[in-house]
Amino acid sequence: MIGAVVIWIYEALVWVDAQHLMPLAGIPRNATGLVFGKGVQESLGIWAYIVGTGIHFVFAIAWGVLFAAIWPYFRRRGYEATLVALFYAVFAWIVMHIAIMIASSNHPDYFDPAVIIGGFMSHLFFTVPLALTVKRLLANQRETGDMRFAGA
């Protein structure tokens, strides 16, 4: 959840305030347009915000669970969570954008350097807090012996 919120903060500061790529209100509904296309996004009206928020958080949680599952492997080998997160961000960006390209024909120009750099940066802002949170939670559970969290 922390990664999902942090990426929206990044998008609000960079995509909305600095680059003026979209209005602030466009952030929650952005996922609806990327997955289903702009036509569906527009036809849903207010529901596009709810659907987009749901898509955003479901995917963010899935990526978080996946990181929690792979993190113990890297921890045992002595890697720092932040380093793993940097590579995980690139992997996540590539997978997400391939999925968007498959799901709809309405996606940004992935050959545009601004789109590439913006995408990588937003995923870095997603994965680093995610990785540090997972690292902290799993470390706390190892110390207390509470192994209810998957991947511990």
JOLINGI-V533498 format. One record per residue. N is the residue number from 1. PSI is psi in degrees with one decimal (none if undefined). D_FIRST is the distance of its C-alpha to the first C-alpha in Angstrom with 1 decimal. Layout:
N_PSI_D_FIRST, N_PSI_D_FIRST
//
This chain:
1_-36.7_0.0, 2_-40.4_3.8, 3_-39.3_5.5, 4_-40.7_5.1, 5_-43.1_6.4, 6_-39.3_8.7, 7_-35.0_10.1, 8_-36.1_11.0, 9_-44.3_12.6, 10_-48.0_14.5, 11_-39.2_15.6, 12_-42.5_16.9, 13_-41.8_18.7, 14_-57.6_20.1, 15_-34.8_20.4, 16_-59.6_21.3, 17_-47.3_23.1, 18_-47.5_24.6, 19_-13.3_25.3, 20_42.9_25.6, 21_-25.4_24.4, 22_161.6_23.0, 23_158.3_22.8, 24_-39.2_19.7, 25_-16.4_19.7, 26_-16.7_19.7, 27_-52.5_16.1, 28_-33.4_14.5, 29_-5.3_17.5, 30_-43.2_17.7, 31_-34.4_16.0, 32_-45.7_18.6, 33_-38.7_21.4, 34_-37.7_20.3, 35_-45.0_20.2, 36_-7.2_23.0, 37_159.3_25.0, 38_-33.4_26.0, 39_-47.3_28.5, 40_-41.6_26.1, 41_-46.3_23.7, 42_-38.5_26.7, 43_-24.6_28.1, 44_-19.3_25.0, 45_-128.5_25.3, 46_-27.9_22.8, 47_-21.5_21.2, 48_-32.5_20.1, 49_-41.9_17.5, 50_-45.7_16.2, 51_-45.7_16.5, 52_-40.4_14.9, 53_-42.3_11.8, 54_-46.9_11.8, 55_-47.3_12.5, 56_-49.5_9.9, 57_-34.4_6.9, 58_-45.7_9.2, 59_-38.4_10.0, 60_-41.7_6.7, 61_-41.8_6.2, 62_-44.4_9.9, 63_-35.1_10.0, 64_-42.9_7.9, 65_-41.7_10.4, 66_-43.2_13.2, 67_-41.4_12.7, 68_-31.8_12.7, 69_-36.0_15.8, 70_-20.5_17.6, 71_-43.0_16.9, 72_-35.6_19.7, 73_-48.2_22.2, 74_-35.8_21.8, 75_-44.2_21.6, 76_-25.8_24.9, 77_3.3_26.5, 78_15.8_25.7, 79_146.0_23.3, 80_141.9_21.0, 81_-37.2_17.3, 82_-40.4_17.4, 83_-46.0_20.3, 84_-39.6_18.7, 85_-35.1_15.6, 86_-42.9_18.2, 87_-35.6_19.7, 88_-36.7_16.5, 89_-45.0_15.7, 90_-46.3_19.2, 91_-47.4_19.0, 92_-42.4_15.8, 93_-45.7_17.5, 94_-48.6_20.7, 95_-45.5_19.4, 96_-41.4_17.4, 97_-30.1_20.4, 98_-42.5_22.8, 99_-41.0_21.0, 100_-40.0_21.2, 101_-34.6_24.8, 102_-42.0_25.5, 103_-35.9_23.8, 104_158.8_25.6, 105_-0.6_28.3, 106_84.5_26.6, 107_163.0_24.6, 108_164.1_25.1, 109_102.4_28.0, 110_0.1_26.5, 111_-8.9_29.7, 112_120.6_29.2, 113_-34.2_28.4, 114_-37.9_26.4, 115_-43.0_24.1, 116_-51.2_23.9, 117_-44.4_23.3, 118_-40.0_20.8, 119_-46.4_18.8, 120_-44.3_19.0, 121_-43.3_18.1, 122_-36.8_15.0, 123_-28.7_13.9, 124_-42.7_14.9, 125_-19.3_12.8, 126_-49.9_9.8, 127_-31.6_11.1, 128_-51.5_12.7, 129_-36.3_10.0, 130_-50.0_8.1, 131_-43.2_11.7, 132_-34.8_12.6, 133_-45.8_9.9, 134_-44.6_11.0, 135_-46.7_14.5, 136_-45.4_14.5, 137_-43.8_13.3, 138_-34.5_15.7, 139_-43.2_18.4, 140_-39.9_18.2, 141_-32.5_18.6, 142_-39.8_21.5, 143_-37.6_23.2, 144_-11.8_23.0, 145_6.0_23.7, 146_105.4_20.8, 147_34.0_20.1, 148_-20.6_18.2, 149_131.7_15.1, 150_140.2_15.8, 151_-0.7_17.3, 152_none_18.6
//
